[in-house]
Amino acid sequence: MDYHNAKKVLEVSHLKQYFNVGKKDEVKAVDDISFDIYEGETFGLVGESGSGKTTAGRAIIHLYTPTSGSIKFHGDEVVGMKDKTKMKQFRRDMQMIFQDPYASLNPRMKVRDIIAEGIDINHLAKSKEDRDKRVAELLETVGLNRDHGSRYPHEFSGGQRQRIGIARALAVEPKFIIADEPISALDVSIQAQVVNLLKQLQKERHLTYLFIAHDLSMVKYISDRIGVLHYGRMLEVGTSDEVYNHPLHDYTRSLLSAVPIPDPEYERTRTQIGYDPKYEQGDKARKLVEIAEHHWVQASPDEIPMYQERAKKEGLKVL
């Protein structure tokens, strides 16, 4: 992708999401992160459990009200947006696929009505026949049968439920989808099917994704660029190939060293790299710095030469 000429869909600047502000148990779930997502790309957000990935996604779609920072969607500032018409359009254009497909579906509603909820709220169907037709088409789009609409969520497997969740997200014809660990609750054999479905839908419907996950190998497969999150802070951002094959930050290196590879010989000799969070702690002013082209690392001014040296050793074009 030519990032110099690509159009920015989402611009996140200095986003903070704190809980219990001012109290003893204050939690800085997302602590001053910034990144952009371009039209038609998949931006992968990775990190271990508790790193703030899901919170970041929920803050961006406004399921949480951000503590501070800026979120621009197609150039419009979303934080503190007062225009109700614009806010309704934003909620239609940006949709979310949730991690637990069962918890996110109302068990008392038939699948047909779950999928059609967004259609009803946004008045997208002209009649009941049009509504039923749209739902049937959506079910087929995600690989389910038309007659599945008359069933309840508990009658489906995990993979099928996640497909229902995807159909619900697509119902309002969004431009941007946040996929919050959409495959982590599924069997490994089903994970690839769901990811391939997401890739196919992206191509057919010209979608842009924020793909949240902790599985780096899956993120590399689906993402154009990757952002690495730890303790609510963005530590490294780059193209998926560069982050995966030429990681610069110690935390990214540690994460990658733990990824299992289906090779018994390699697994016998594999050594996991421990992580010392000294490059995040202390009172140094750190920010994302572009070390190589389109490859950013969180660093203080005195740490930049160290990362530049690493980038040279990795064969990257240092700026």
C-alpha positions as CSV (number, residue, x, y, z in Angstrom):
1,M,0.0,0.0,0.0
2,D,1.2,3.5,-0.9
3,Y,0.8,5.2,2.5
4,H,2.0,8.6,1.1
5,N,-1.1,8.8,-1.1
6,A,-3.6,6.7,0.9
7,K,-6.6,8.2,2.6
8,K,-6.8,8.2,6.4
9,V,-10.1,6.7,7.6
10,L,-9.3,6.8,11.4
11,E,-6.9,9.1,13.2
12,V,-6.3,8.3,16.9
13,S,-4.3,10.9,18.8
14,H,-3.1,10.8,22.4
15,L,-6.1,8.6,23.4
16,K,-6.4,7.9,27.1
17,Q,-9.0,5.7,28.8
18,Y,-8.7,5.6,32.6
19,F,-11.0,4.0,35.1
20,N,-11.7,5.1,38.7
21,V,-9.9,8.4,37.9
22,G,-8.5,10.1,41.0
23,K,-9.0,7.1,43.3
24,K,-6.4,4.7,44.8
25,D,-7.3,2.0,42.3
26,E,-7.1,4.1,39.2
27,V,-6.4,2.0,36.1
28,K,-4.7,3.5,33.1
29,A,-6.1,0.9,30.6
30,V,-5.1,3.0,27.6
31,D,-2.4,5.5,28.2
32,D,-1.7,8.0,25.5
33,I,-1.8,6.0,22.2
34,S,-1.7,7.4,18.7
35,F,-2.1,5.7,15.3
36,D,-3.8,6.1,11.9
37,I,-5.7,3.6,9.8
38,Y,-5.9,4.0,6.1
39,E,-8.8,3.2,3.7
40,G,-9.0,-0.5,2.7
41,E,-6.3,-1.8,5.1
42,T,-6.3,-4.0,8.1
43,F,-4.5,-2.6,11.1
44,G,-3.7,-5.4,13.7
45,L,-3.5,-4.4,17.3
46,V,-1.7,-7.0,19.4
47,G,-0.6,-7.5,23.0
48,E,-1.0,-9.9,25.9
49,S,-4.2,-10.1,28.0
50,G,-4.7,-6.9,30.0
51,S,-2.6,-4.8,27.6
52,G,-5.6,-2.5,26.8
53,K,-6.4,-3.8,23.2
54,T,-10.2,-4.3,23.8
55,T,-10.5,-1.1,25.8
56,A,-8.9,0.8,22.9
57,G,-11.4,-0.7,20.5
58,R,-14.3,0.1,22.7
59,A,-13.1,3.7,23.3
60,I,-12.8,4.2,19.5
61,I,-16.3,3.0,18.8
62,H,-17.6,5.0,21.8
63,L,-18.8,2.2,24.0
64,Y,-16.6,4.0,26.5
65,T,-16.3,7.8,26.7
66,P,-12.5,8.5,26.3
67,T,-10.8,10.2,29.3
68,S,-9.0,12.4,26.8
69,G,-7.5,12.5,23.3
70,S,-8.8,12.8,19.8
71,I,-10.6,10.3,17.5
72,K,-11.2,11.5,14.0
73,F,-13.3,9.3,11.6
74,H,-13.3,10.5,8.0
75,G,-12.0,13.8,9.3
76,D,-14.8,14.4,11.8
77,E,-13.9,14.6,15.5
78,V,-15.9,12.0,17.4
79,V,-14.9,12.7,21.0
80,G,-17.5,15.1,22.3
81,M,-19.6,15.1,19.1
82,K,-22.8,16.9,19.7
83,D,-24.4,16.6,16.3
84,K,-26.9,13.7,16.7
85,T,-27.3,13.1,13.0
86,K,-23.5,12.8,12.5
87,M,-23.3,10.6,15.6
88,K,-25.9,8.2,14.2
89,Q,-24.1,8.1,10.9
90,F,-20.8,7.3,12.8
91,R,-22.5,4.5,14.7
92,R,-23.7,3.1,11.4
93,D,-20.4,3.4,9.5
94,M,-18.4,1.8,12.3
95,Q,-19.4,-1.6,13.6
96,M,-17.9,-4.1,16.0
97,I,-17.5,-7.9,16.0
98,F,-17.2,-9.1,19.6
99,Q,-14.9,-11.7,21.2
100,D,-17.5,-14.0,22.7
101,P,-20.1,-14.7,20.0
102,Y,-22.6,-16.1,22.5
103,A,-22.4,-13.3,25.1
104,S,-22.9,-10.7,22.4
105,L,-26.1,-12.3,21.0
106,N,-29.5,-11.9,22.8
107,P,-30.5,-15.5,23.6
108,R,-34.2,-14.6,23.6
109,M,-34.2,-13.2,20.0
110,K,-34.3,-15.2,16.8
111,V,-31.3,-14.9,14.6
112,R,-33.4,-13.1,12.0
113,D,-34.3,-10.3,14.5
114,I,-30.7,-10.1,15.9
115,I,-29.4,-9.4,12.4
116,A,-32.2,-7.0,11.5
117,E,-31.9,-4.9,14.6
118,G,-29.6,-2.4,12.8
119,I,-31.7,-2.4,9.7
120,D,-34.8,-1.5,11.8
121,I,-33.1,1.3,13.8
122,N,-31.6,2.9,10.6
123,H,-34.8,2.3,8.6
124,L,-32.9,0.6,5.8
125,A,-35.8,-1.8,4.8
126,K,-38.8,-0.5,2.8
127,S,-41.1,-3.4,3.9
128,K,-41.1,-6.6,5.8
129,E,-40.4,-8.5,2.6
130,D,-37.3,-6.3,2.0
131,R,-36.2,-6.8,5.6
132,D,-36.5,-10.6,5.3
133,K,-34.7,-10.5,1.9
134,R,-31.8,-8.5,3.3
135,V,-31.4,-10.9,6.3
136,A,-31.5,-14.0,4.0
137,E,-28.8,-12.4,1.8
138,L,-26.6,-11.6,4.9
139,L,-27.0,-15.2,6.2
140,E,-25.8,-16.5,2.8
141,T,-23.0,-14.0,2.7
142,V,-21.5,-15.3,5.9
143,G,-21.9,-19.0,4.9
144,L,-25.2,-19.9,6.7
145,N,-28.5,-21.0,5.3
146,R,-31.5,-18.8,4.9
147,D,-33.7,-20.9,7.2
148,H,-31.2,-20.4,10.0
149,G,-33.0,-17.1,10.6
150,S,-35.8,-18.7,12.5
151,R,-33.5,-20.3,15.1
152,Y,-32.1,-19.1,18.4
153,P,-28.4,-18.5,19.2
154,H,-28.1,-21.5,21.5
155,E,-28.8,-23.8,18.5
156,F,-25.6,-22.9,16.8
157,S,-21.9,-23.8,17.2
158,G,-19.3,-21.2,18.2
159,G,-18.1,-20.6,14.7
160,Q,-21.7,-20.3,13.4
161,R,-22.5,-17.8,16.2
162,Q,-19.5,-15.7,15.2
163,R,-20.8,-15.7,11.6
164,I,-24.1,-14.4,12.9
165,G,-22.2,-11.6,14.7
166,I,-20.5,-10.8,11.4
167,A,-23.8,-10.7,9.6
168,R,-25.2,-8.4,12.2
169,A,-22.2,-6.0,11.8
170,L,-22.6,-6.0,8.0
171,A,-26.4,-5.4,8.1
172,V,-26.0,-1.6,8.3
173,E,-23.5,-1.5,5.4
174,P,-20.5,-0.2,7.5
175,K,-17.3,1.2,6.1
176,F,-15.1,0.3,9.1
177,I,-15.2,-2.8,11.4
178,I,-13.5,-3.3,14.7
179,A,-12.9,-7.1,15.1
180,D,-12.2,-7.6,18.8
181,E,-10.5,-11.0,19.1
182,P,-13.1,-12.5,16.8
183,I,-11.5,-15.9,16.7
184,S,-10.0,-16.5,20.1
185,A,-13.1,-18.3,21.4
186,L,-13.2,-20.7,18.4
187,D,-11.6,-24.0,17.6
188,V,-8.4,-23.7,15.7
189,S,-10.0,-25.5,12.7
190,I,-12.7,-22.9,12.6
191,Q,-10.4,-19.8,13.1
192,A,-9.0,-19.9,9.6
193,Q,-12.5,-20.1,8.1
194,V,-13.6,-17.0,9.9
195,V,-10.5,-15.1,9.1
196,N,-10.7,-16.0,5.4
197,L,-14.4,-14.9,5.5
198,L,-13.3,-11.5,6.9
199,K,-10.7,-11.2,4.2
200,Q,-13.2,-12.1,1.5
201,L,-15.8,-9.6,2.8
202,Q,-13.1,-6.9,3.0
203,K,-12.4,-7.3,-0.7
204,E,-16.0,-7.5,-1.8
205,R,-17.3,-4.6,0.4
206,H,-14.2,-2.4,0.5
207,L,-14.0,-2.5,4.3
208,T,-11.4,-1.2,6.6
209,Y,-10.5,-3.3,9.7
210,L,-9.1,-2.8,13.1
211,F,-8.2,-6.4,14.0
212,I,-7.6,-6.9,17.7
213,A,-5.8,-10.2,18.8
214,H,-3.1,-11.7,20.9
215,D,-2.1,-14.3,18.3
216,L,0.7,-12.7,16.4
217,S,0.8,-15.3,13.6
218,M,-2.8,-14.8,12.8
219,V,-2.4,-11.0,13.0
220,K,0.4,-11.2,10.5
221,Y,-1.7,-13.3,8.1
222,I,-4.6,-10.8,8.0
223,S,-3.0,-7.4,8.7
224,D,-1.2,-4.9,6.5
225,R,0.3,-3.1,9.5
226,I,0.6,-4.0,13.2
227,G,0.6,-2.0,16.4
228,V,2.1,-3.6,19.6
229,L,0.4,-2.6,22.8
230,H,1.7,-3.2,26.4
231,Y,0.3,-1.8,29.6
232,G,-1.9,0.6,27.6
233,R,1.0,2.0,25.6
234,M,1.9,1.6,21.9
235,L,5.4,0.3,21.7
236,E,5.9,-0.5,18.0
237,V,4.1,0.2,14.8
238,G,5.1,-1.1,11.3
239,T,4.1,-3.2,8.3
240,S,3.2,-6.7,9.3
241,D,6.3,-8.2,7.6
242,E,8.7,-5.7,9.3
243,V,7.2,-6.1,12.8
244,Y,7.1,-9.9,12.4
245,N,10.5,-10.4,10.7
246,H,12.5,-7.4,12.0
247,P,11.1,-6.4,15.5
248,L,13.0,-3.6,17.1
249,H,11.4,-3.3,20.6
250,D,12.3,-5.8,23.2
251,Y,8.7,-6.5,24.1
252,T,7.8,-7.3,20.4
253,R,10.9,-9.6,20.3
254,S,9.7,-11.3,23.5
255,L,6.1,-11.8,22.1
256,L,7.5,-13.3,18.9
257,S,9.8,-15.7,20.6
258,A,6.8,-17.3,22.3
259,V,4.9,-18.0,19.0
260,P,4.9,-21.8,18.5
261,I,6.1,-23.1,15.1
262,P,4.9,-26.5,13.8
263,D,8.5,-27.8,13.5
264,P,9.6,-30.3,16.2
265,E,13.3,-29.7,15.5
266,Y,12.9,-25.9,15.9
267,E,10.7,-26.3,19.0
268,R,13.4,-28.4,20.8
269,T,15.9,-25.6,20.4
270,R,13.7,-22.6,20.7
271,T,14.5,-20.1,23.4
272,Q,12.0,-17.7,24.7
273,I,13.2,-14.2,25.2
274,G,12.4,-12.7,28.6
275,Y,11.2,-9.1,28.7
276,D,12.5,-6.4,31.0
277,P,10.1,-3.4,30.9
278,K,12.9,-0.9,31.7
279,Y,12.3,0.7,28.2
280,E,8.8,1.7,29.4
281,Q,9.4,2.7,33.0
282,G,11.0,5.7,34.7
283,D,10.2,9.3,34.1
284,K,11.7,9.6,30.6
285,A,9.5,11.3,28.0
286,R,8.9,8.6,25.4
287,K,7.0,8.9,22.2
288,L,6.7,7.0,19.0
289,V,9.7,7.7,16.7
290,E,10.0,6.7,13.1
291,I,13.3,4.7,13.2
292,A,13.0,3.2,9.7
293,E,10.5,4.0,6.9
294,H,6.9,3.4,8.3
295,H,8.4,1.6,11.3
296,W,7.9,3.4,14.6
297,V,9.1,2.6,18.1
298,Q,8.4,4.2,21.4
299,A,11.6,5.7,22.6
300,S,13.1,8.6,24.5
301,P,15.7,10.9,22.7
302,D,18.7,9.0,24.2
303,E,17.3,5.6,23.2
304,I,16.9,6.5,19.5
305,P,20.5,5.7,18.5
306,M,20.1,2.2,20.1
307,Y,17.0,1.5,18.0
308,Q,18.7,2.9,14.9
309,E,21.6,0.6,15.4
310,R,19.2,-2.4,15.8
311,A,17.4,-1.4,12.6
312,K,20.7,-1.3,10.7
313,K,21.6,-4.8,11.9
314,E,18.1,-5.9,10.7
315,G,18.9,-4.5,7.3
316,L,16.2,-1.8,7.5
317,K,16.4,1.6,5.8
318,V,17.1,3.9,8.7
319,L,15.8,7.4,8.5
